[in-house]
């Protein structure tokens, strides 16, 4: 690993890590609040539960990247909308 050229850079990295560790719970809370809001206002449909279950299995069991799940999860809604 390369050593930083500025004195005290190691402390700065520690401060940045500590700041990010403190921000992480707030970000998780905001995402959870957004999910609850969308869940309450979105129309409930059985296809939504199927998409959620399939995405959860793909994430946890098959370790599929989220970037692939987002567009694939939108396909049934686009194909089945009236």
LUMDREN-291645 format. One record per atom (N, C-alpha, C, O): residue in three letters; atom name; x, y, z. Coordinates in Angstrom, 3 decimals, padded with zeros to 6 digits. Each point is the difference from the previous one (the first is absolute). Last residue first. Layout:
N
R_residuo_atomo_X_Y_Z
R_ALA_CA_X_Y_Z
...
// end
This chain:
82
R_residuo_atomo_X_Y_Z
R_UNK_N_-052.387_-002.280_-018.007
R_UNK_CA_-001.155_000.167_-000.891
R_UNK_C_-000.250_001.439_-000.288
R_UNK_O_-000.933_000.331_-000.732
R_UNK_N_005.356_-003.825_002.195
R_UNK_CA_-000.828_001.179_000.329
R_UNK_C_-001.091_000.165_-001.051
R_UNK_O_000.168_-000.361_-001.164
R_UNK_N_003.491_-003.011_001.317
R_UNK_CA_-001.335_-000.374_000.473
R_UNK_C_-000.887_001.200_000.301
R_UNK_O_-001.141_-000.181_000.425
R_UNK_N_005.768_000.510_-001.967
R_UNK_CA_-000.658_-000.938_-000.917
R_UNK_C_-001.458_-000.248_000.394
R_UNK_O_-000.848_-000.217_-000.866
R_UNK_N_003.678_002.971_003.574
R_UNK_CA_-000.167_000.612_-001.312
R_UNK_C_-000.756_-000.888_-000.968
R_UNK_O_-000.768_000.492_-000.827
R_UNK_N_001.846_-002.140_005.095
R_UNK_CA_-000.938_001.117_000.147
R_UNK_C_-000.254_000.667_-001.329
R_UNK_O_-001.130_000.386_-000.296
R_UNK_N_004.375_-003.851_000.546
R_UNK_CA_-001.380_-000.500_000.122
R_UNK_C_-001.017_001.127_000.133
R_UNK_O_-001.107_-000.110_-000.526
R_UNK_N_005.787_001.399_000.249
R_UNK_CA_-000.559_-000.614_-001.203
R_UNK_C_-001.418_-000.536_000.163
R_UNK_O_-000.843_000.283_-000.851
R_UNK_N_003.835_001.664_004.334
R_UNK_CA_-000.970_000.883_-000.671
R_UNK_C_-000.647_-000.623_-001.221
R_UNK_O_-001.044_000.471_-000.450
R_UNK_N_004.525_-002.634_002.959
R_UNK_CA_-001.196_000.080_000.839
R_UNK_C_-001.066_000.884_-000.642
R_UNK_O_-001.190_-000.188_000.257
R_UNK_N_005.438_-000.140_-002.293
R_UNK_CA_-000.731_-001.266_-000.171
R_UNK_C_-001.290_000.016_000.830
R_UNK_O_-001.018_-000.543_-000.432
R_UNK_N_004.077_004.213_000.780
R_UNK_CA_-000.742_-000.019_-001.278
R_UNK_C_-000.809_-001.270_-000.192
R_UNK_O_-001.091_000.045_-000.568
R_UNK_N_003.544_000.214_004.669
R_UNK_CA_-000.880_001.157_-000.157
R_UNK_C_-000.720_-000.012_-001.345
R_UNK_O_-001.227_000.097_-000.015
R_UNK_N_004.631_-003.358_001.254
R_UNK_CA_-001.339_-000.246_000.539
R_UNK_C_-000.958_001.147_-000.295
R_UNK_O_-001.185_-000.229_-000.243
R_UNK_N_005.898_000.327_-000.850
R_UNK_CA_-000.759_-000.853_-000.930
R_UNK_C_-001.439_-000.196_000.482
R_UNK_O_-000.902_-000.194_-000.814
R_UNK_N_003.991_002.645_003.455
R_UNK_CA_-000.129_000.728_-001.257
R_UNK_C_-000.764_-000.814_-001.039
R_UNK_O_-000.598_000.581_-000.905
R_UNK_N_001.855_-002.383_005.166
R_UNK_CA_-001.210_000.816_000.041
R_UNK_C_-000.231_000.712_-001.331
R_UNK_O_-001.143_000.216_-000.402
R_UNK_N_003.782_-004.954_000.738
R_UNK_CA_000.245_001.421_000.226
R_UNK_C_-001.302_000.790_-000.114
R_UNK_O_-000.850_-000.301_-000.837
R_UNK_N_001.159_-004.898_002.437
R_UNK_CA_-000.157_000.800_-001.211
R_UNK_C_000.224_001.464_000.358
R_UNK_O_-000.447_000.460_001.051
R_UNK_N_000.651_-004.899_001.614
R_UNK_CA_000.920_001.142_000.043
R_UNK_C_-000.011_000.817_-001.298
R_UNK_O_001.052_000.423_-000.479
R_UNK_N_-003.731_-004.419_002.070
R_UNK_CA_000.825_-000.054_-001.198
R_UNK_C_000.975_001.169_-000.116
R_UNK_O_000.770_000.074_-000.958
R_UNK_N_-003.733_-000.628_004.819
R_UNK_CA_000.413_-001.358_-000.368
R_UNK_C_001.014_-000.019_-001.131
R_UNK_O_000.996_-000.722_000.057
R_UNK_N_-002.866_004.911_001.622
R_UNK_CA_000.566_-000.763_001.107
R_UNK_C_000.561_-001.354_-000.412
R_UNK_O_001.057_-000.404_000.484
R_UNK_N_-003.122_003.433_-003.732
R_UNK_CA_001.035_000.695_000.761
R_UNK_C_000.693_-000.902_001.015
R_UNK_O_001.228_-000.047_000.068
R_UNK_N_-004.894_-001.618_-002.574
R_UNK_CA_001.130_000.255_-000.898
R_UNK_C_001.145_000.683_000.741
R_UNK_O_001.168_-000.315_-000.228
R_UNK_N_-005.217_-000.363_002.540
R_UNK_CA_000.691_-001.277_-000.226
R_UNK_C_001.222_000.209_-000.884
R_UNK_O_001.061_-000.566_000.264
R_UNK_N_-003.791_004.290_000.372
R_UNK_CA_000.636_-000.362_001.263
R_UNK_C_000.772_-001.307_-000.138
R_UNK_O_001.127_-000.108_000.485
R_UNK_N_-003.739_001.553_-004.117
R_UNK_CA_001.178_000.859_000.164
R_UNK_C_000.755_-000.352_001.274
R_UNK_O_001.231_-000.014_000.011
R_UNK_N_-005.320_-002.194_-000.820
R_UNK_CA_001.005_-000.427_-000.976
R_UNK_C_001.280_000.825_000.136
R_UNK_O_001.098_-000.548_-000.087
R_UNK_N_-004.786_001.775_002.762
R_UNK_CA_000.530_-001.299_000.421
R_UNK_C_001.099_-000.479_-000.951
R_UNK_O_001.035_-000.497_000.443
R_UNK_N_-003.329_004.479_-001.584
R_UNK_CA_000.789_000.183_001.215
R_UNK_C_000.647_-001.311_000.426
R_UNK_O_001.194_-000.032_000.301
R_UNK_N_-004.222_-000.107_-003.870
R_UNK_CA_001.235_000.676_-000.405
R_UNK_C_000.918_000.188_001.209
R_UNK_O_001.207_-000.221_-000.097
R_UNK_N_-005.472_-001.506_000.942
R_UNK_CA_000.795_-000.984_-000.747
R_UNK_C_001.339_000.610_-000.410
R_UNK_O_001.041_-000.644_000.128
R_UNK_N_-004.192_003.454_001.919
R_UNK_CA_000.538_-000.953_000.978
R_UNK_C_000.875_-001.044_-000.682
R_UNK_O_001.026_-000.402_000.547
R_UNK_N_-003.313_003.447_-003.285
R_UNK_CA_001.021_000.708_000.779
R_UNK_C_000.651_-000.931_001.015
R_UNK_O_001.216_000.036_000.188
R_UNK_N_-004.928_-001.522_-002.688
R_UNK_CA_001.228_-000.025_-000.790
R_UNK_C_001.139_000.719_000.722
R_UNK_O_001.163_-000.373_-000.150
R_UNK_N_-005.629_000.376_001.869
R_UNK_CA_000.711_-001.248_000.278
R_UNK_C_001.321_-000.076_-000.765
R_UNK_O_000.950_-000.627_000.469
R_UNK_N_-002.978_005.322_001.114
R_UNK_CA_-000.289_-000.967_-001.051
R_UNK_C_000.825_-001.245_000.289
R_UNK_O_001.112_000.094_000.520
R_UNK_N_-002.550_005.293_001.417
R_UNK_CA_000.425_-001.355_000.346
R_UNK_C_-000.445_-000.974_-001.080
R_UNK_O_-001.155_000.016_-000.425
R_UNK_N_002.436_005.452_000.136
R_UNK_CA_-001.089_-000.977_-000.039
R_UNK_C_000.541_-001.408_000.253
R_UNK_O_001.041_-000.382_-000.534
R_UNK_N_001.402_004.683_002.688
R_UNK_CA_-000.068_-000.750_-001.260
R_UNK_C_-001.186_-000.960_000.027
R_UNK_O_-000.325_-000.550_001.052
R_UNK_N_001.620_003.279_002.754
R_UNK_CA_-000.727_000.738_-001.025
R_UNK_C_-000.152_-000.763_-001.311
R_UNK_O_-000.883_000.320_-000.797
R_UNK_N_003.241_-002.061_004.713
R_UNK_CA_-001.337_000.402_000.438
R_UNK_C_-000.815_000.635_-001.123
R_UNK_O_-001.219_-000.165_-000.056
R_UNK_N_005.775_-001.126_-000.652
R_UNK_CA_-000.826_-001.183_000.269
R_UNK_C_-001.421_000.343_000.415
R_UNK_O_-000.939_-000.726_-000.325
R_UNK_N_004.183_004.165_-000.226
R_UNK_CA_-000.400_-000.552_-001.300
R_UNK_C_-000.906_-001.207_000.198
R_UNK_O_-000.978_-000.164_-000.730
R_UNK_N_002.763_002.013_004.625
R_UNK_CA_-000.890_000.969_-000.657
R_UNK_C_-000.499_-000.529_-001.339
R_UNK_O_-001.192_000.074_-000.299
R_UNK_N_004.428_-002.594_002.628
R_UNK_CA_-001.295_-000.049_000.697
R_UNK_C_-000.994_000.940_-000.674
R_UNK_O_-001.161_-000.361_-000.192
R_UNK_N_005.575_000.422_-001.399
R_UNK_CA_-000.643_-001.274_-000.339
R_UNK_C_-001.371_-000.116_000.658
R_UNK_O_-000.947_-000.483_-000.620
R_UNK_N_003.661_004.199_001.696
R_UNK_CA_-000.510_000.106_-001.366
R_UNK_C_-000.726_-001.281_-000.414
R_UNK_O_-001.037_000.061_-000.662
R_UNK_N_003.185_-000.056_004.809
R_UNK_CA_-001.156_000.898_000.039
R_UNK_C_-000.607_000.163_-001.388
R_UNK_O_-001.222_000.028_-000.146
R_UNK_N_005.218_-002.489_000.512
R_UNK_CA_-001.114_-000.733_000.598
R_UNK_C_-001.259_000.864_000.049
R_UNK_O_-001.096_-000.494_-000.268
R_UNK_N_005.060_002.519_-001.180
R_UNK_CA_-000.452_-000.971_-001.001
R_UNK_C_-001.190_-000.787_000.532
R_UNK_O_-000.959_-000.244_-000.733
R_UNK_N_003.032_003.210_003.693
R_UNK_CA_-000.708_000.742_-001.051
R_UNK_C_-000.516_-000.941_-001.083
R_UNK_O_-001.106_000.186_-000.508
R_UNK_N_003.758_-002.036_003.976
R_UNK_CA_-001.291_000.455_000.508
R_UNK_C_-000.807_000.751_-001.045
R_UNK_O_-001.215_-000.176_-000.091
R_UNK_N_005.632_-001.111_-000.915
R_UNK_CA_-000.858_-001.189_000.073
R_UNK_C_-001.392_000.389_000.497
R_UNK_O_-001.001_-000.505_-000.508
R_UNK_N_004.227_003.857_000.532
R_UNK_CA_-000.365_-000.338_-001.374
R_UNK_C_-000.925_-001.215_-000.016
R_UNK_O_-000.988_-000.020_-000.734
R_UNK_N_002.818_001.292_004.847
R_UNK_CA_-000.972_001.000_-000.448
R_UNK_C_-000.469_-000.303_-001.420
R_UNK_O_-001.184_000.150_-000.306
R_UNK_N_004.623_-002.820_002.218
R_UNK_CA_-001.319_-000.280_000.584
R_UNK_C_-001.072_001.005_-000.431
R_UNK_O_-001.167_-000.361_-000.150
R_UNK_N_005.702_001.129_-001.464
R_UNK_CA_-000.627_-001.218_-000.514
R_UNK_C_-001.359_-000.305_000.646
R_UNK_O_-000.945_-000.275_-000.739
R_UNK_N_004.094_003.827_002.079
R_UNK_CA_-001.018_000.348_-001.002
R_UNK_C_-000.786_-001.226_-000.449
R_UNK_O_-001.183_000.107_-000.325
R_UNK_N_004.908_-000.456_003.334
R_UNK_CA_-001.111_000.682_000.654
R_UNK_C_-001.131_000.334_-000.950
R_UNK_O_-001.158_000.067_000.411
R_UNK_N_005.152_-002.031_-002.021
R_UNK_CA_-000.648_-000.972_000.883
R_UNK_C_-001.182_000.629_000.727
R_UNK_O_-000.980_-000.686_000.291
R_UNK_N_003.705_003.460_-002.933
R_UNK_CA_-000.830_-000.870_-000.834
R_UNK_C_-000.721_-001.059_000.836
R_UNK_O_-001.142_-000.352_-000.295
R_UNK_N_004.198_003.160_002.493
R_UNK_CA_-001.139_000.785_-000.483
R_UNK_C_-000.934_-000.869_-000.841
R_UNK_O_-001.219_000.060_000.156
R_UNK_N_005.249_-001.953_001.332
R_UNK_CA_-000.921_000.193_001.125
R_UNK_C_-001.234_000.780_-000.440
R_UNK_O_-001.114_-000.305_000.425
R_UNK_N_004.576_-000.261_-003.552
R_UNK_CA_-000.645_-001.284_000.288
R_UNK_C_-001.016_000.132_001.130
R_UNK_O_-001.089_-000.571_-000.068
R_UNK_N_003.721_004.300_-000.918
R_UNK_CA_-000.955_-000.248_-001.087
R_UNK_C_-000.741_-001.302_000.240
R_UNK_O_-001.214_-000.073_-000.190
R_UNK_N_004.654_001.133_003.154
R_UNK_CA_-001.126_000.910_000.184
R_UNK_C_-001.062_-000.225_-001.072
R_UNK_O_-001.196_000.005_000.289
R_UNK_N_005.243_-002.384_-000.636
R_UNK_CA_-000.782_-000.478_001.141
R_UNK_C_-001.222_000.863_000.249
R_UNK_O_-001.067_-000.516_000.331
R_UNK_N_004.111_001.879_-003.592
R_UNK_CA_-000.701_-001.193_-000.468
R_UNK_C_-000.859_-000.564_001.120
R_UNK_O_-001.124_-000.441_-000.241
R_UNK_N_003.906_004.004_001.323
R_UNK_CA_-001.101_000.444_-000.852
R_UNK_C_-000.801_-001.175_-000.516
R_UNK_O_-001.227_000.065_-000.066
R_UNK_N_005.151_-000.872_002.535
R_UNK_CA_-001.089_000.445_000.866
R_UNK_C_-001.188_000.462_-000.821
R_UNK_O_-001.146_-000.212_000.398
R_UNK_N_005.004_-000.992_-002.716
R_UNK_CA_-000.594_-001.189_000.616
R_UNK_C_-001.146_000.381_000.926
R_UNK_O_-001.014_-000.695_000.055
R_UNK_N_003.711_004.002_-002.099
R_UNK_CA_-001.030_-000.526_-000.902
R_UNK_C_-000.660_-001.237_000.583
R_UNK_O_-001.162_-000.284_-000.293
R_UNK_N_004.946_003.080_002.051
R_UNK_CA_-001.317_000.014_000.619
R_UNK_C_-001.107_-000.543_-000.882
R_UNK_O_-001.166_000.038_000.391
R_UNK_N_005.384_001.781_-002.900
R_UNK_CA_-000.017_-000.441_001.395
R_UNK_C_-001.409_000.118_000.578
R_UNK_O_-000.723_000.955_-000.284
R_UNK_N_001.724_-001.908_-004.957
R_UNK_CA_-000.231_001.088_000.947
R_UNK_C_000.012_-000.530_001.427
R_UNK_O_-000.574_-001.053_000.278
R_UNK_N_001.102_-001.809_-004.127
R_UNK_CA_001.128_000.937_000.056
R_UNK_C_-000.202_001.100_001.036
R_UNK_O_000.973_000.605_000.450
R_UNK_N_-002.820_-005.949_-000.483
R_UNK_CA_-000.349_001.353_-000.410
R_UNK_C_001.176_000.947_000.207
R_UNK_O_000.802_-000.181_000.917
R_UNK_N_-000.215_-005.094_-002.026
R_UNK_CA_-000.143_000.897_001.141
R_UNK_C_-000.382_001.395_-000.501
R_UNK_O_000.533_000.446_-001.016
R_UNK_N_-001.558_-005.440_-001.246
R_UNK_CA_000.778_001.230_-000.086
R_UNK_C_-000.281_000.885_001.205
R_UNK_O_-001.139_000.136_000.446
R_UNK_N_000.986_-005.646_-000.853
R_UNK_CA_-000.834_001.169_000.000
R_UNK_C_000.888_001.245_000.000
R_UNK_O_001.038_000.029_000.660
// end
